[in-house]
Amino acid sequence: MNNLSIGEIQNACKGKLLCGNKAQTVEGFSRDSRTVKNGDLYIGIKGENFDGNNYYIDAIENGAMGCILEEHFEANINKEDIKDKNIIIVKNAIKALQDIAAYRRSQFNIKAVAVTGSVGKTSTKDIIANVLAQKFNVLKTQGNKNNHIGLPLTILELKNQNAMVIEMGMNHFGEIRTLTNIGRPNICVITNIGTSHIGNLGSRENILKAKLEILEGMEKGGTVVINNDNDLLHKWAEENKENYNIVTYGIENPSDYMALNIKEKDEEVEYDLKIKNEVYKIKVPVSGKVFVYNSLTAIAVRMYL
């Protein structure tokens, strides 16, 4: 897949091209002027305590081929500093970043797995990506960059991959809705519903509601993979099995992918994996019940694909 051109980027974010070449292509995207690479497009994001627009000259000096800057900063741009560079002016740089990422995602017909949950998102994301990498060229969220900035930047790394595993975090209602409509997953994984962020959302039921926003961006015919031992997810699955293609995994409640006869050792855990009437021996090279759940999730996703 070709890199995005300045013209495509301008159209995707509905920005104004202050100067530049619409045909020139971008190697990558960066929000940090200190780590920008040659050929990157720098995005000046205004935060609560800083304004990334102020560092556009640093970004250019470090190799940026252009910048996305915000309207409020346009009057501060020195034309002598931007000769032969591409400058796109937008109202809000974060919204522009999200719109560009959504456009980039639309160019790829790939398998996309989105992971959310109260805890265990990152480890689950990593093990799913590792398993899928046995067959696919996988892009995954690095670390826990799972928010409204990190997820779009991850998707903008798409080049020649044919699968991606993206993590989606949230603190409030509406945040996962934004992320899932950018990522457009084929498979949505919900690891559990706990008490993280209960101070913001008020109850576990509201946390479930916020996590279920992930389904709003799921492509038609997609699959939901859930931890069937979590009380709220188990109840939701029972109530919605006619509405979604739901795949379950668990240790306690009967599930599509079930771990039996678990044996924990110092540095590994073994169990019998039951899928319908078949039983397989599974060994995970790290000990702990949580990694049994993680491995079950990865197996369920891999088998579906």
HELIX and SHEET records of a PDB file:
HELIX    1   1 ILE A    6  CYS A   13  1                                   8    
HELIX    2   2 GLY A   52  TYR A   55  5                                   4    
HELIX    3   3 TYR A   56  GLU A   61  1                                   6    
HELIX    4   4 GLU A   71  ASN A   76  5                                   6    
HELIX    5   5 LYS A   79  ILE A   82  5                                   4    
HELIX    6   6 ALA A   93  SER A  106  1                                  14    
HELIX    7   7 LYS A  121  LEU A  132  1                                  12    
HELIX    8   8 GLY A  150  ILE A  155  1                                   6    
HELIX    9   9 GLU A  175  GLY A  183  1                                   9    
HELIX   10  10 ILE A  198  LEU A  201  1                                   4    
HELIX   11  11 ARG A  204  LYS A  211  1                                   8    
HELIX   12  12 LEU A  212  GLY A  217  5                                   6    
HELIX   13  13 ASP A  231  ASN A  240  1                                  10    
HELIX   14  14 LYS A  289  TYR A  304  1                                  16    
SHEET    1   A 5 LYS A  16  CYS A  19  0                                        
SHEET    2   A 5 ASN A  86  VAL A  90 -1                                        
SHEET    3   A 5 GLY A  66  GLU A  70  1                                        
SHEET    4   A 5 ASP A  40  ILE A  43  1                                        
SHEET    5   A 5 GLY A  28  SER A  30  1                                        
SHEET    1   B 9 VAL A 138  LYS A 140  0                                        
SHEET    2   B 9 ALA A 163  GLU A 167  1                                        
SHEET    3   B 9 LYS A 111  THR A 116  1                                        
SHEET    4   B 9 ILE A 187  ILE A 190  1                                        
SHEET    5   B 9 THR A 223  ASN A 227  1                                        
SHEET    6   B 9 ASN A 245  GLY A 250  1                                        
SHEET    7   B 9 TYR A 257  GLU A 264  1                                        
SHEET    8   B 9 VAL A 269  ILE A 275 -1                                        
SHEET    9   B 9 GLU A 278  VAL A 284 -1                                        
END                                                                             
